[in-house]
Every structure is written in C-alpha cells, then in structure tokens.
Amino acid sequence: RHVHTSSQPQTISSLVTPLAKKETSKKKTSKKKTMLLLQPPLVSSRFHSLYFIPRPNHGFFQPPISAFSATASCSPSSSSSSSSYFSSWNGFDASEEEDEHDEFSVEVRRLYDFSPLLKFLSRLGPVELALDSEDSKSDSPDSLDPVEFELAESYKAVPAPYWHSLLKSLCSSKSSLGLAYAVVSWLQKHNLCFSYELLYSILIHALGRSEKLYEAFLLSQRQTLTPLTYNALIGACARNNDIEKALNLISRMRQDGYQSDFVNYSLVIQALTRSNKIDSALLQRLYREIERDKLEFDVQLVNDIIMGFAKSGDPSRALQLLGMAQATGLSAKTATLVSIISALANSGRTLEAEALFEELRQSGIKPRTKAYNALLKGYVKTGPLKDAESMVSEMEKRGVSPDEHTYSLLIDAYVNAGRWESARIVLKEMEAGDVQPNSFVFSRLLAGYRDRGEWQKTFQVLKEMKSIGVKPDRQFYNVVIDTFGKFNCLDHAMTTFDRMLSEGIEPDRVTWNTLIDCHCKHGRHIVAEEMFEAMEKRGCLPCATTYNIMINSYGDQERWDDMRRLLGKMKSQGVLPNVVTHTTLVDVYGKSGRFNDAIDCLEEMKSVGLKPSSTMYNALINAYAQRGLSEQAVNAFRVMTSDGLKPSLLALNSLINAFGEDRRDAEAFAVLQYMKENGVNPDVVTYTTLMKALIRVDKFQKVPGVYEEMIMSGCKPDRKARSMLRSALRYMKQTLKAS
C-alpha cells in the first residue's frame, strides 16, 4: 500500500497542452518544431544517458489527464476520439452501471487518461498472458526508445492508488489479464509505482478467479512472498478447490514468520465444505491453529467453522461452537443453523434437531423449505411415518412450498414403510402441485425397491418415468445398474449400461465401479477385467475404490503376480493405497493361508502412517480361525488391542470360532465371559459358534443350555442355530440308545 510521492502532482494547466495550440495550422506546427530543434536537448532526470526531442504537439502522447476532465478546452473531435478509444478497453466505459457506484474509479477517469499507455502496450496486437517466457521479465532498461521514454515521463506523477484502480479494472475481465500484467511489468520497468506487492496481489487474485492457478504461482515467483501475496495465493488456491496447496501455503507463511488472517481460514473451510472433502479431524486442526495464533473470530469465520463441523458429520462440536459464539454476541446465519439441524437429523438426534428448529422459528426467522427438509430427513431416518407426514402438512399450512427434495424424502419414508401405493400418490401430488418429478425422485423410489429385494419393480418405475416424460440421468442409471447387479441380473445391467451410452450419458466412476464390482462378486472376473480396461480407454481414471475391487478379484483367483502388478500401476498413477486397500490385501492373503504376506502388509501399512482398522484385524483373526490357528488368532487379537482398537463383536466371534476349530471349548467360553464383562452383547452368531464348538468336542448335553441362554438374552434363533440344537439332540438320543 505504499504511495509514490517523490514527485508532486502537476496541475492541469501545466500538463494539458492547450487545444488552441493543437488547432494551429500545419505551418505553425512545423515552424515550432524547427525552433525546438535549435534548443539544447532536454536531459532526463530519471535516465541521464538518454536525450530526446520532446514533441509537444504529438496527439498520441498527451499527458495522463483524461479528455473527460477538459471538455471546456478540448475540441469535440479530439475529445470524442479519446473517449471512444478509452471506452474500448474492458471496464473503462464511464457509462457502465457497475462503475457508477465506484466514486474512486470515477475520480480516476476524471483526472487521468490511460488509453495512450494501453494503446502503446497493445501496439503489436492483443497482449497475451505469458508468465513463463523470458520476455515477460521486466528489468530496468539501459536504453529506451524516445517514444516510450516520453510516455513514461508523462505518467510519472500518477499516484499509486490510481494505478491500483486501473489494474483492478483490467483484471475484471479474463480477456484483459494479459494487458493487466503488461501494465505491471511496464510500471516495474520504469519504477513508476512502488507498491508492486499490492499490484501483484491484485493480479494473483484475478488469476485465481479465472481458474489460472498455475499462472498465479508463476507470477508469485517474480516477487518475494509477503503477507499480501501469500493471502492472494491462498485465496486463489481455495477458490480453485486446491485445498492441499492452500494448507501448505498457510504452513509456509507461518514458517516465514507471518501470521495468517481469518479470511484465509474462512476461504479454506469454505472450499473444503464446497468440495465435500471436509472431515472433523482436519477442521479441529485448523481450529487449534486459529486459537494458537490468537486470531479474532469474526461472524463469517465462526459461521464457516460451525457449518464445517456440521457438514463433516460432527454436530456435537458444531453445537458447542454455536453456544460459544452466541455467548460472545456473534449471531449464526440461517444457513448455519439449517446445516446443524441437517447434521443432527443425519445422526438420528431428532429431538435436538427439533429443538434447534423451534429456536430458529422463535427467533423471528421464518423457516424455509431447506430447514423443513433438514428436519424431515431426521423423521425419515429414525422417526415414525406420521411425524414425516405431519411435517409436510405443517409446511403447506405455513405457506412453505415443498420442493423435489421434500417429495423425495416423503417417498423414502413411504418406501421404508412398505407403502408403495402411498409413494405413487406422492408422485401424483407433485404433478398436481406443479412440481415436476425429476430423475432423482424416481431414483429414490427405485432404491427403496432395491433395498427391500423387489428389484422386479425396476421396469415399472421406468415405465412410469416414460409416461410423464422424465428422462433418466446418470444417477438414476447408476441405481438401476446397482439394482440388477445385486440380484445377479448382469445381462439387464449391461443392457442398461448400453442404453445409457446410446443416450449420450457418459459413465462416471460410480457407474464403472458398480459394473466391475457386480461382475466380480458373481465370479465373472474376465468380464470385470474387460470393464476395467474399457474404463481407462474412455478416459475415466480408476480411483482407489476401483483398484481395491480389482485387487480383491485377483486375490480370489490367487493371481498374485497380477495383483502386485496392479498395485504398482496404482501407485504409479498417483493413487495411494488406503486402509481399504490394505484390509483387502490382508483378507485375500489370509484366506489363501499366506499369513506372512498378510503380516507384511500390516507392517507396511503402519510404516506409511496409516492406522489399521478393526475390519483389517477381523479379517486376519477370521483367516486364522478358518484354519484352526487359535494361537495366531489370539496374537492378532492382542496386537489389535495394543493398537488402541476396541474389539468388535465380529472379532470376538472369530476368536470363539478359532478356539472351536482348535477344539478348545473352555477358551471359547472365556471369550463369551469377556464379552459380557466389557459390554459387548453376544448375538445369534456368538451362541451358534459356541454350540458348534461343543458339538466338535462331543459335549452335546451342554448345547441345550447354550440355546436356552441365547433365547433368554433376547437373541432370536435363526435356521443355523436351530440346526445345531437338532444335531445335538440327535446325538444325545443316539448315545442314550447305545447305552
């Protein structure tokens, strides 16, 4: 924000050549030029090695006083000429509405005319933004063309804020970014403005808005990074959803001894929320940094953080911060409160969502459709159907119009309750209410059928869509393919895929992953491999999920070399193996008895900083159990607890199975006692596995007691449990007959 004040601003009378002199005859002008040639050459006060002949009557090099400010002394022709050229540059038309409110910009135009400079810089044609070329570097010149020197001299008294205003106007359009950079380079070349830090930050902001992040970083390398340019770069990264670079810049800024401001954190959190990449742990880290730097929270930052925690599925922290903000006098925005209501509803905390909704209403704010939908989602998820119905009725009574999302949630509620006819009535209500059912609504209806095993109704849904003229979109087709895939109707799935392509809808990763996965699960590994190759050929890069599906496929086929090759390809393409990848490897290695490979995979995972999950240990314990290796299963269980993971019911059931397979029934019942002491409720699998362990060691008489305990604990026996009891009773009967 430095302003160059080395030269006093010249007055209009001293800078403007009277137009009366311009309008003299050519003879007078020629005579005057001759007289000037006889005078001693002027010496530049800025470049002493340069001499030039001034040309006072050169119409192009008028001093930087706007033609608009001297209409009294200007001829109409010259004024209109200057005005027309001036307005030919984006953002420089004084008549434009967006500039009328900017008093400073109007003042700049009233005093200074930058069109000669812009015309000079673009004399060879449109100016392109070329930051990576050698020509773009602007070192101070050793020699200068007289024309350019005269132009520089005419602008040397322009204050820095006026250059800033010019640059902002040029940066308002993508087409003039190259010219904006040319202006900055020209100013730096002639040392006409000392606040280059601000000029560069304006350019970086503009490049960020124009999605030219690479160019923004190139530009930042031309100056030492300062807080101003750091902030501009962080903002550019956040606007382009490059969160990793933004966070790295904040860290580097701190290392350089600069403190980041609250605006940077707001932009980063907004980008995380916008891109659905936010998680509670990352947000807590950012919050700790803000507290450590003792930054003062403003209303925007508080709302961004609260909404971030809500969107990350952590409503408890969102509520805690909301209370702290309200205690300090900061108010939450309606959108923030709605996001908390939605997070509470998603977590099944409907009563708290209701309380916050009521608080919103009592504060004088009339809840809109989004707020009602947020609470309705909770009723659909956990509440009885009548609550969902009453919520929609209340919306209509209060004059709040339901939208497509409202109706889709109500359809979900009816589908979950098995009330298919009511769901169809909702579709009719949508049409009556001038709300056109879209593809998303039908996809929710279809998903309900799928989840209840009624996949045959897919064709009926398609027929209804066609009858009211709704075209299926990508999401709908993905649900259709998933429905057919889950029920082994792979031919129907492929037909749907072909129809999707014929309608010009490009498959996304969800489409490809669904197709590949359903073929793998039904043993059609060759087709799955062909789909994987087709995915790459169509330019859709596989993600970690895709690779995990294929790794599992190769593992099931025990194609270990192909699996290792695929892992290498995954890493070479920049897709890092995640927890699911390592869990899949442990599982396939364990199933095949390659326990050393499974342990190596576990250790490799820890070495790269990934924390093993309970699912991974469950897979390893179960693999040992299937082969009766109870000691190894116990060791894996001990490592699991030492890693700070709470033993799950699945892991404990696997441990019981390991002891049962190893004919160690006493240890199996010791695991049951451990479960009771540690608050883990046994399920039907637990008791069935214990009965199997007793039968294995011929202790048939104890099986009825275990079966009775299972019923007393509230577990409903399944077919396998009843089969175990019948087997034990049959063996007991045979033993009695034999004796």
ChimeraX attribute file (.defattr): number of C-alpha atoms within 10 A of each C-alpha:
attribute: neighborCount
match mode: 1-to-1
recipient: residues
	/A:1	13
	/A:2	13
	/A:3	13
	/A:4	18
	/A:5	14
	/A:6	9
	/A:7	10
	/A:8	11
	/A:9	12
	/A:10	12
	/A:11	9
	/A:12	14
	/A:13	8
	/A:14	9
	/A:15	14
	/A:16	18
	/A:17	17
	/A:18	14
	/A:19	15
	/A:20	10
	/A:21	12
	/A:22	18
	/A:23	13
	/A:24	10
	/A:25	9
	/A:26	10
	/A:27	9
	/A:28	13
	/A:29	16
	/A:30	12
	/A:31	10
	/A:32	14
	/A:33	16
	/A:34	11
	/A:35	10
	/A:36	15
	/A:37	11
	/A:38	8
	/A:39	9
	/A:40	9
	/A:41	13
	/A:42	12
	/A:43	13
	/A:44	14
	/A:45	9
	/A:46	12
	/A:47	14
	/A:48	9
	/A:49	11
	/A:50	17
	/A:51	15
	/A:52	15
	/A:53	16
	/A:54	15
	/A:55	14
	/A:56	16
	/A:57	18
	/A:58	9
	/A:59	13
	/A:60	14
	/A:61	18
	/A:62	23
	/A:63	24
	/A:64	23
	/A:65	22
	/A:66	22
	/A:67	25
	/A:68	18
	/A:69	17
	/A:70	17
	/A:71	13
	/A:72	10
	/A:73	14
	/A:74	20
	/A:75	15
	/A:76	11
	/A:77	9
	/A:78	15
	/A:79	17
	/A:80	15
	/A:81	11
	/A:82	19
	/A:83	19
	/A:84	13
	/A:85	15
	/A:86	23
	/A:87	15
	/A:88	11
	/A:89	18
	/A:90	15
	/A:91	19
	/A:92	21
	/A:93	18
	/A:94	17
	/A:95	9
	/A:96	11
	/A:97	9
	/A:98	10
	/A:99	16
	/A:100	13
	/A:101	10
	/A:102	10
	/A:103	9
	/A:104	14
	/A:105	20
	/A:106	15
	/A:107	12
	/A:108	19
	/A:109	22
	/A:110	16
	/A:111	18
	/A:112	18
	/A:113	22
	/A:114	20
	/A:115	22
	/A:116	19
	/A:117	20
	/A:118	18
	/A:119	15
	/A:120	15
	/A:121	18
	/A:122	15
	/A:123	10
	/A:124	8
	/A:125	9
	/A:126	12
	/A:127	18
	/A:128	15
	/A:129	17
	/A:130	15
	/A:131	18
	/A:132	11
	/A:133	8
	/A:134	8
	/A:135	8
	/A:136	13
	/A:137	13
	/A:138	16
	/A:139	11
	/A:140	12
	/A:141	9
	/A:142	8
	/A:143	10
	/A:144	15
	/A:145	9
	/A:146	14
	/A:147	15
	/A:148	15
	/A:149	18
	/A:150	19
	/A:151	18
	/A:152	20
	/A:153	16
	/A:154	17
	/A:155	19
	/A:156	23
	/A:157	18
	/A:158	23
	/A:159	20
	/A:160	21
	/A:161	20
	/A:162	19
	/A:163	20
	/A:164	20
	/A:165	17
	/A:166	19
	/A:167	23
	/A:168	20
	/A:169	19
	/A:170	24
	/A:171	26
	/A:172	16
	/A:173	15
	/A:174	16
	/A:175	16
	/A:176	21
	/A:177	23
	/A:178	19
	/A:179	21
	/A:180	29
	/A:181	24
	/A:182	21
	/A:183	20
	/A:184	20
	/A:185	17
	/A:186	19
	/A:187	20
	/A:188	18
	/A:189	16
	/A:190	19
	/A:191	15
	/A:192	21
	/A:193	25
	/A:194	17
	/A:195	17
	/A:196	20
	/A:197	18
	/A:198	19
	/A:199	26
	/A:200	22
	/A:201	23
	/A:202	20
	/A:203	26
	/A:204	29
	/A:205	24
	/A:206	25
	/A:207	23
	/A:208	24
	/A:209	18
	/A:210	18
	/A:211	15
	/A:212	17
	/A:213	21
	/A:214	12
	/A:215	17
	/A:216	24
	/A:217	17
	/A:218	13
	/A:219	21
	/A:220	20
	/A:221	9
	/A:222	12
	/A:223	11
	/A:224	10
	/A:225	16
	/A:226	16
	/A:227	19
	/A:228	15
	/A:229	23
	/A:230	23
	/A:231	23
	/A:232	25
	/A:233	28
	/A:234	29
	/A:235	25
	/A:236	27
	/A:237	29
	/A:238	25
	/A:239	22
	/A:240	17
	/A:241	20
	/A:242	18
	/A:243	21
	/A:244	11
	/A:245	15
	/A:246	26
	/A:247	18
	/A:248	12
	/A:249	18
	/A:250	22
	/A:251	15
	/A:252	13
	/A:253	19
	/A:254	14
	/A:255	10
	/A:256	12
	/A:257	9
	/A:258	14
	/A:259	16
	/A:260	21
	/A:261	17
	/A:262	16
	/A:263	16
	/A:264	21
	/A:265	24
	/A:266	20
	/A:267	23
	/A:268	25
	/A:269	25
	/A:270	21
	/A:271	23
	/A:272	22
	/A:273	21
	/A:274	14
	/A:275	12
	/A:276	12
	/A:277	14
	/A:278	21
	/A:279	17
	/A:280	17
	/A:281	12
	/A:282	15
	/A:283	18
	/A:284	14
	/A:285	11
	/A:286	17
	/A:287	14
	/A:288	12
	/A:289	15
	/A:290	18
	/A:291	12
	/A:292	9
	/A:293	13
	/A:294	11
	/A:295	13
	/A:296	12
	/A:297	16
	/A:298	13
	/A:299	14
	/A:300	16
	/A:301	19
	/A:302	23
	/A:303	24
	/A:304	21
	/A:305	25
	/A:306	26
	/A:307	28
	/A:308	29
	/A:309	28
	/A:310	28
	/A:311	24
	/A:312	21
	/A:313	21
	/A:314	20
	/A:315	27
	/A:316	14
	/A:317	18
	/A:318	26
	/A:319	19
	/A:320	11
	/A:321	17
	/A:322	22
	/A:323	14
	/A:324	13
	/A:325	19
	/A:326	11
	/A:327	10
	/A:328	8
	/A:329	9
	/A:330	17
	/A:331	16
	/A:332	19
	/A:333	14
	/A:334	15
	/A:335	13
	/A:336	22
	/A:337	24
	/A:338	25
	/A:339	23
	/A:340	31
	/A:341	31
	/A:342	28
	/A:343	28
	/A:344	28
	/A:345	27
	/A:346	21
	/A:347	16
	/A:348	18
	/A:349	18
	/A:350	23
	/A:351	15
	/A:352	14
	/A:353	26
	/A:354	18
	/A:355	12
	/A:356	19
	/A:357	20
	/A:358	12
	/A:359	13
	/A:360	17
	/A:361	12
	/A:362	10
	/A:363	8
	/A:364	8
	/A:365	10
	/A:366	13
	/A:367	17
	/A:368	16
	/A:369	16
	/A:370	17
	/A:371	20
	/A:372	21
	/A:373	26
	/A:374	24
	/A:375	25
	/A:376	28
	/A:377	26
	/A:378	26
	/A:379	27
	/A:380	25
	/A:381	20
	/A:382	15
	/A:383	17
	/A:384	12
	/A:385	16
	/A:386	11
	/A:387	14
	/A:388	23
	/A:389	16
	/A:390	12
	/A:391	18
	/A:392	19
	/A:393	13
	/A:394	13
	/A:395	18
	/A:396	12
	/A:397	10
	/A:398	11
	/A:399	10
	/A:400	16
	/A:401	14
	/A:402	20
	/A:403	17
	/A:404	15
	/A:405	18
	/A:406	22
	/A:407	21
	/A:408	23
	/A:409	23
	/A:410	26
	/A:411	26
	/A:412	23
	/A:413	28
	/A:414	23
	/A:415	23
	/A:416	18
	/A:417	15
	/A:418	14
	/A:419	13
	/A:420	16
	/A:421	11
	/A:422	16
	/A:423	21
	/A:424	16
	/A:425	12
	/A:426	18
	/A:427	21
	/A:428	14
	/A:429	15
	/A:430	18
	/A:431	13
	/A:432	10
	/A:433	12
	/A:434	9
	/A:435	16
	/A:436	18
	/A:437	23
	/A:438	19
	/A:439	18
	/A:440	17
	/A:441	22
	/A:442	22
	/A:443	23
	/A:444	18
	/A:445	25
	/A:446	25
	/A:447	22
	/A:448	22
	/A:449	21
	/A:450	21
	/A:451	13
	/A:452	11
	/A:453	13
	/A:454	14
	/A:455	20
	/A:456	13
	/A:457	14
	/A:458	19
	/A:459	12
	/A:460	12
	/A:461	16
	/A:462	18
	/A:463	12
	/A:464	14
	/A:465	17
	/A:466	12
	/A:467	9
	/A:468	12
	/A:469	12
	/A:470	15
	/A:471	12
	/A:472	19
	/A:473	15
	/A:474	17
	/A:475	16
	/A:476	21
	/A:477	21
	/A:478	23
	/A:479	21
	/A:480	23
	/A:481	24
	/A:482	24
	/A:483	27
	/A:484	22
	/A:485	23
	/A:486	20
	/A:487	15
	/A:488	15
	/A:489	16
	/A:490	20
	/A:491	11
	/A:492	15
	/A:493	24
	/A:494	15
	/A:495	12
	/A:496	17
	/A:497	21
	/A:498	11
	/A:499	13
	/A:500	18
	/A:501	12
	/A:502	10
	/A:503	11
	/A:504	8
	/A:505	14
	/A:506	13
	/A:507	18
	/A:508	14
	/A:509	15
	/A:510	17
	/A:511	19
	/A:512	22
	/A:513	24
	/A:514	21
	/A:515	24
	/A:516	25
	/A:517	24
	/A:518	25
	/A:519	22
	/A:520	21
	/A:521	17
	/A:522	14
	/A:523	14
	/A:524	15
	/A:525	20
	/A:526	12
	/A:527	14
	/A:528	23
	/A:529	17
	/A:530	11
	/A:531	17
	/A:532	21
	/A:533	12
	/A:534	13
	/A:535	21
	/A:536	12
	/A:537	10
	/A:538	10
	/A:539	8
	/A:540	15
	/A:541	14
	/A:542	18
	/A:543	17
	/A:544	16
	/A:545	17
	/A:546	20
	/A:547	21
	/A:548	24
	/A:549	22
	/A:550	23
	/A:551	24
	/A:552	22
	/A:553	26
	/A:554	21
	/A:555	22
	/A:556	19
	/A:557	14
	/A:558	14
	/A:559	12
	/A:560	15
	/A:561	11
	/A:562	14
	/A:563	20
	/A:564	14
	/A:565	11
	/A:566	17
	/A:567	19
	/A:568	12
	/A:569	13
	/A:570	19
	/A:571	12
	/A:572	10
	/A:573	11
	/A:574	10
	/A:575	16
	/A:576	13
	/A:577	18
	/A:578	14
	/A:579	16
	/A:580	17
	/A:581	22
	/A:582	21
	/A:583	26
	/A:584	21
	/A:585	23
	/A:586	26
	/A:587	27
	/A:588	27
	/A:589	25
	/A:590	23
	/A:591	20
	/A:592	14
	/A:593	15
	/A:594	14
	/A:595	19
	/A:596	12
	/A:597	15
	/A:598	26
	/A:599	16
	/A:600	12
	/A:601	18
	/A:602	21
	/A:603	13
	/A:604	13
	/A:605	19
	/A:606	12
	/A:607	10
	/A:608	8
	/A:609	8
	/A:610	15
	/A:611	14
	/A:612	19
	/A:613	15
	/A:614	21
	/A:615	17
	/A:616	23
	/A:617	26
	/A:618	27
	/A:619	24
	/A:620	28
	/A:621	30
	/A:622	27
	/A:623	27
	/A:624	26
	/A:625	25
	/A:626	19
	/A:627	16
	/A:628	18
	/A:629	18
	/A:630	26
	/A:631	15
	/A:632	17
	/A:633	28
	/A:634	17
	/A:635	11
	/A:636	20
	/A:637	23
	/A:638	12
	/A:639	13
	/A:640	21
	/A:641	13
	/A:642	10
	/A:643	13
	/A:644	9
	/A:645	15
	/A:646	11
	/A:647	18
	/A:648	15
	/A:649	17
	/A:650	20
	/A:651	24
	/A:652	23
	/A:653	26
	/A:654	27
	/A:655	27
	/A:656	30
	/A:657	31
	/A:658	31
	/A:659	26
	/A:660	28
	/A:661	23
	/A:662	20
	/A:663	18
	/A:664	18
	/A:665	24
	/A:666	13
	/A:667	16
	/A:668	25
	/A:669	18
	/A:670	12
	/A:671	18
	/A:672	19
	/A:673	13
	/A:674	12
	/A:675	18
	/A:676	12
	/A:677	10
	/A:678	9
	/A:679	8
	/A:680	15
	/A:681	13
	/A:682	20
	/A:683	17
	/A:684	19
	/A:685	19
	/A:686	21
	/A:687	25
	/A:688	24
	/A:689	23
	/A:690	25
	/A:691	25
	/A:692	23
	/A:693	27
	/A:694	23
	/A:695	22
	/A:696	16
	/A:697	14
	/A:698	13
	/A:699	16
	/A:700	23
	/A:701	14
	/A:702	13
	/A:703	24
	/A:704	16
	/A:705	12
	/A:706	17
	/A:707	21
	/A:708	12
	/A:709	13
	/A:710	20
	/A:711	13
	/A:712	10
	/A:713	12
	/A:714	11
	/A:715	16
	/A:716	12
	/A:717	18
	/A:718	11
	/A:719	8
	/A:720	13
	/A:721	20
	/A:722	13
	/A:723	13
	/A:724	21
	/A:725	21
	/A:726	14
	/A:727	16
	/A:728	23
	/A:729	16
	/A:730	13
	/A:731	17
	/A:732	16
	/A:733	11
	/A:734	11
	/A:735	11
	/A:736	9
	/A:737	8
	/A:738	7
	/A:739	5
